[in-house]
């Protein structure tokens, strides 16, 4: 049986965390909201190359962050890298979106962790930039998971998704993946794709097995690795 709840609590290296249907992760003990892979201005990046997408991804993603902050009222927000789709993304932001980011980074202690798409997040939008990893108590936050075991590691980068059969229907969605020692967050951005958690790039990081917390419209559904489907 799957476990169903509006949020799913799980322990990571002793810290209790809450996985939200939005794709955000909340750490109550530190009043910290964690999001990964916003990829702001991905739409305009592809538009410059002739692949036209509706230019609303940044606006949508920022609205989701605003909703998450209003819901949790965190003291701190950690963005786990690839917050901007490329080095010029911040320059392509609409003035209104730049203003929204500036207001958000003033409203909480905001930490940008550098990613492979944004190795130098723009400081002029506010917040504090961390280039490698941020350690806090039992947890450590970075963009991409280490290949070696890393207790308490929380990362993004892989955009994990999973597929299951439930009541005779195949369901696929973004997901959290964790084994009690390390966790990978789903991509939070509006235009982000996903990589099946059974792909070797993700599965090799979990030698003993893992659980996924699948994002539904209003609830999170937990499944063991044994229930998952390949593409």
Secondary structure, 3 states (H helix, E strand, C coil): CCEEECEEEEEECCEEEEEECCCCEEEHHHCEEEECCCCECHHHHHHCCCCCCCCCHHHHHHHHHHHHHHHHCCCEEEECCCCECCCCHHHHCCHHHHHHHHHHHHHCEEEEECCCCCCCCCHHHCCEEECCEEEECCEEEECCCCCCCCCCEEECCCCEEEEEEECCEEEEEEEEEECCCEEECCCCCCCCCCEECCCHHHHCCCCCCCEEEEECCCCEEEEEHHHCCCC
